[in-house]
Amino acid sequence: MQIIKFHFCLLAFFIISLSNAQSKRYVIHTAAFYNFENLFDIYDDASTNDDEWTPNGAQHWTKEKYEQKLKNLSRVISEIGNPENSNAPTLIGCSEVENRGVLEDLIKQEKIAGYDYGIIHFDSPDQRGIDVALLYQKKYFRPTSYANIPLLIYKNKPIIQEDKNEDLGDVEIKIDTKNRVFTRDQLLVTGFLENEEIHIIVNHWPSRSGGEKASSPFREAAGRLNRKIIDSLQQINPMAKVITMGDLNDGPFNKSIKTELGAKAKKADVPEFGVYNPFEEMAERGMGTLAFRDSWDIFDQIIMTKSFIEPDFSSFKFWKAGIFNRPYLIQTSGKYKGYPLRNTLTEAGFSDHFPVYIYLIREKL
């Protein structure tokens, strides 16, 4: 009889526990990154090398193509995160945007106009005139500060950027404009997701122009700068929640990410003040966000500090990550069948990159 009572109590305990687990409800937000691939307007900017992205340029970039590109991108943005989250992304880091004007045109598109996106954007020193930016739903995210932090890299000589103090605000910068490689700044945004402070770094690290090996030191420098920004935030608040996202032009296994940024593939391996990269495991399974010569890689990644992966959902924590690669984003014929459906001379596509996203969840009170 005692054994029967024990089994009955144990069964009752499991039923109650399961009922409690099923009754939990969560607030969910999607944070995404998308390389918009050459989101240029049709006007020539005399200060940048954008001539090919004009009606008379090499890309024959017309008003009709530009408007179709905006419609295409807005469709993608409206669907990222479905079906787990029916709301469009609360936060969208983006790259390869020419100026603030193209972003203002984008957020007015019918598919996403109702989400009331705000824009944080700075013009970068990139010679093609492409920048990074952050779009955010004003209803859920309130920015409190933002800054564009330059990446100083040079041809044929070491990088000259030294901290006088650990604080990012006191940096001695010596700029050699003759030998400098002008690339995108790193955009740091701090704000409140609902009532919780988070930090977002939006990146577009130096390209592989000249070859992966020759250009690797530039991306390694980008990784070090990223790590420096995160360290500075953690010195102010050891539990700072930091998300760094972007087109890193390196995969999860490259030195810029594994060594300089120190990203780990497994939550259990992330040390105090370390960062977690959920996209490394996807890369191990052969998934990708872009393809080159029939080889896939994940250049687009969202990486976060350890404070996002603690097992307590009383505040916003990471749930899971994904690559948004719906069939309509994929080339269905020709030489590049199976690749992302990008711009061509005859039509405005979507992008040569698939967007990536993560879910942040918190238990409802």
Summary of the structure (lengths in Angstrom):
residues: 365
radius of gyration: 22.1
end to end distance: 41.3
largest distance: 89.9
contacts: 1160
relative contact order: 0.14
helix: 27%
strand: 30%
